[in-house]
Amino acid sequence: MKSIGTSIFFCILGLSAWLSSFLINVVNKVTRNGEGKGWLDGANLNKSHLDRFYWLLSFLNYAYWANKYVCRYNPGIVTEDVKRSKRETYTI
């Protein structure tokens, strides 16, 4: 059980690293200006726009949690879950 948990942990860690590099590449390609540099290109942090990237991450995080909040308190969804749980019978 310990080895399964460790392997799942490292799979999730690898997937998150891949997704973060994918997001950085997408942001760089979308935000390229006339000079060919995006928000996160180059080694000079004074010329890059790291603040805008963090604002983008904040917006994505807000959108995710706002969606969870709306789905959680939608009466139609809750009613459907209650109806489904009443139909299901459990045997021990």
Residue frames as qw, qx, qy, qz and C-alpha x, y, z in Angstrom:
[[0.000, 0.886, 0.464, 0.000, 0.00, 0.00, 0.00],
 [0.324, -0.771, 0.098, 0.540, 2.88, 2.34, 0.77],
 [0.375, -0.153, 0.588, 0.700, 4.46, 1.81, -2.65],
 [0.191, 0.623, 0.674, 0.348, 1.13, 2.44, -4.41],
 [0.146, -0.926, -0.270, 0.218, 0.70, 5.70, -2.53],
 [0.381, -0.586, 0.325, 0.637, 4.23, 6.76, -3.38],
 [0.350, 0.138, 0.683, 0.626, 3.77, 5.96, -7.06],
 [0.083, 0.801, 0.569, 0.167, 0.47, 7.87, -7.22],
 [0.271, -0.858, -0.058, 0.433, 2.13, 10.83, -5.51],
 [0.357, -0.401, 0.483, 0.692, 4.96, 10.94, -8.03],
 [0.281, 0.434, 0.718, 0.466, 2.54, 10.54, -10.96],
 [0.036, -0.911, -0.409, 0.032, 0.54, 13.52, -9.74],
 [0.356, -0.739, 0.166, 0.548, 3.74, 15.49, -9.16],
 [0.389, -0.074, 0.625, 0.673, 4.93, 14.76, -12.70],
 [0.174, 0.660, 0.660, 0.314, 1.55, 15.67, -14.18],
 [0.149, -0.930, -0.231, 0.243, 1.50, 18.98, -12.30],
 [0.379, -0.531, 0.369, 0.662, 5.02, 19.81, -13.54],
 [0.323, 0.233, 0.703, 0.589, 3.95, 19.06, -17.11],
 [0.044, 0.819, 0.559, 0.123, 0.81, 21.19, -16.78],
 [0.255, -0.854, -0.038, 0.451, 2.74, 24.13, -15.32],
 [0.347, -0.313, 0.519, 0.716, 5.30, 24.08, -18.14],
 [0.227, 0.489, 0.728, 0.423, 2.43, 23.83, -20.64],
 [0.070, -0.906, -0.396, 0.130, 0.75, 26.88, -19.08],
 [0.321, -0.693, 0.209, 0.611, 4.01, 28.86, -19.18],
 [0.337, -0.008, 0.666, 0.665, 4.54, 28.00, -22.86],
 [0.125, 0.693, 0.665, 0.250, 0.97, 28.97, -23.74],
 [0.174, -0.905, -0.200, 0.333, 1.28, 32.29, -21.89],
 [0.356, -0.492, 0.397, 0.688, 4.56, 33.07, -23.65],
 [0.282, 0.229, 0.721, 0.590, 3.11, 32.31, -27.08],
 [0.022, 0.798, 0.593, 0.109, -0.08, 34.30, -26.50],
 [0.228, -0.922, -0.120, 0.289, 1.64, 37.37, -25.01],
 [0.626, -0.009, 0.291, 0.723, 4.43, 37.79, -27.56],
 [0.128, 0.865, 0.114, -0.471, 4.87, 41.43, -28.57],
 [0.585, 0.798, -0.129, -0.071, 6.59, 42.96, -31.61],
 [0.015, -0.739, 0.671, -0.051, 10.04, 42.13, -30.23],
 [0.734, 0.132, -0.655, -0.126, 9.14, 38.45, -29.95],
 [0.198, 0.125, -0.793, 0.562, 9.24, 38.31, -26.16],
 [0.506, -0.556, -0.574, -0.324, 6.36, 37.22, -23.98],
 [0.496, -0.790, 0.058, -0.354, 5.64, 37.86, -20.33],
 [0.813, -0.511, 0.277, 0.035, 8.01, 35.18, -19.08],
 [0.833, 0.440, -0.054, 0.332, 10.78, 35.17, -21.71],
 [0.327, 0.716, -0.330, 0.522, 14.35, 36.03, -20.83],
 [0.651, -0.189, -0.556, 0.480, 16.46, 36.04, -17.73],
 [0.089, 0.168, -0.222, 0.956, 15.87, 39.69, -16.80],
 [0.131, -0.549, -0.802, 0.197, 13.01, 39.80, -14.32],
 [0.012, -0.506, -0.176, 0.844, 12.85, 43.60, -14.52],
 [0.243, 0.239, -0.472, -0.813, 11.79, 43.45, -18.18],
 [0.241, -0.233, -0.912, -0.236, 9.47, 40.47, -17.89],
 [0.467, -0.344, -0.011, -0.815, 5.91, 40.81, -16.63],
 [0.291, -0.043, -0.926, 0.238, 5.83, 38.27, -13.85],
 [0.232, 0.166, 0.505, -0.815, 3.18, 40.29, -12.04],
 [0.607, 0.203, -0.234, -0.731, 0.76, 39.84, -14.92],
 [0.524, 0.096, -0.839, -0.114, 1.39, 36.10, -14.91],
 [0.112, -0.123, -0.823, 0.544, 0.53, 35.94, -11.21],
 [0.428, 0.212, 0.188, -0.858, -2.62, 37.97, -11.85],
 [0.624, 0.164, -0.575, -0.503, -3.55, 35.41, -14.50],
 [0.388, -0.011, -0.899, 0.202, -2.99, 32.58, -12.02],
 [0.136, 0.155, 0.585, -0.784, -5.10, 34.43, -9.43],
 [0.562, 0.199, -0.130, -0.792, -7.92, 34.84, -11.95],
 [0.592, 0.100, -0.758, -0.255, -7.80, 31.15, -12.91],
 [0.213, -0.072, -0.853, 0.472, -7.89, 30.18, -9.23],
 [0.315, 0.191, 0.343, -0.864, -10.83, 32.52, -8.59],
 [0.612, 0.172, -0.404, -0.658, -12.72, 31.14, -11.60],
 [0.464, 0.032, -0.885, 0.019, -12.18, 27.57, -10.38],
 [0.091, -0.187, -0.770, 0.603, -13.45, 28.26, -6.87],
 [0.407, 0.202, 0.088, -0.886, -16.36, 30.40, -8.09],
 [0.603, 0.095, -0.631, -0.479, -17.45, 27.51, -10.30],
 [0.363, -0.084, -0.889, 0.266, -17.24, 25.10, -7.34],
 [0.119, 0.183, 0.515, -0.829, -19.28, 27.51, -5.21],
 [0.536, 0.173, -0.191, -0.804, -22.02, 27.87, -7.84],
 [0.595, 0.048, -0.760, -0.256, -22.20, 24.12, -8.42],
 [0.220, -0.065, -0.844, 0.485, -22.33, 23.44, -4.69],
 [0.172, 0.328, 0.522, -0.768, -25.25, 25.76, -3.96],
 [0.379, 0.053, -0.507, -0.773, -27.29, 25.17, -7.10],
 [0.629, -0.035, 0.525, -0.573, -30.64, 23.74, -5.88],
 [0.834, 0.350, -0.212, -0.369, -31.13, 21.74, -9.06],
 [0.493, 0.431, -0.741, 0.150, -27.91, 19.84, -8.53],
 [0.191, -0.236, 0.766, -0.566, -28.63, 19.20, -4.84],
 [0.753, 0.114, 0.247, -0.599, -32.18, 18.00, -5.59],
 [0.789, 0.384, -0.434, -0.204, -30.89, 15.60, -8.23],
 [0.271, 0.383, -0.818, 0.334, -28.30, 14.19, -5.80],
 [0.442, -0.110, 0.624, -0.635, -30.98, 13.66, -3.13],
 [0.839, 0.240, -0.009, -0.488, -33.26, 11.88, -5.61],
 [0.655, 0.427, -0.623, -0.005, -30.40, 9.67, -6.75],
 [0.048, 0.325, -0.821, 0.467, -29.42, 8.76, -3.18],
 [0.639, -0.013, 0.435, -0.635, -33.02, 7.83, -2.32],
 [0.853, 0.318, -0.234, -0.342, -33.18, 5.42, -5.28],
 [0.485, 0.433, -0.739, 0.177, -29.95, 3.66, -4.36],
 [0.839, -0.487, 0.045, -0.240, -30.14, 0.89, -1.82],
 [0.185, 0.624, -0.729, 0.212, -27.14, -0.41, 0.03],
 [0.941, -0.246, -0.186, -0.143, -26.70, -3.93, 1.30],
 [0.210, -0.730, 0.626, -0.176, -24.17, -5.06, 3.84]]
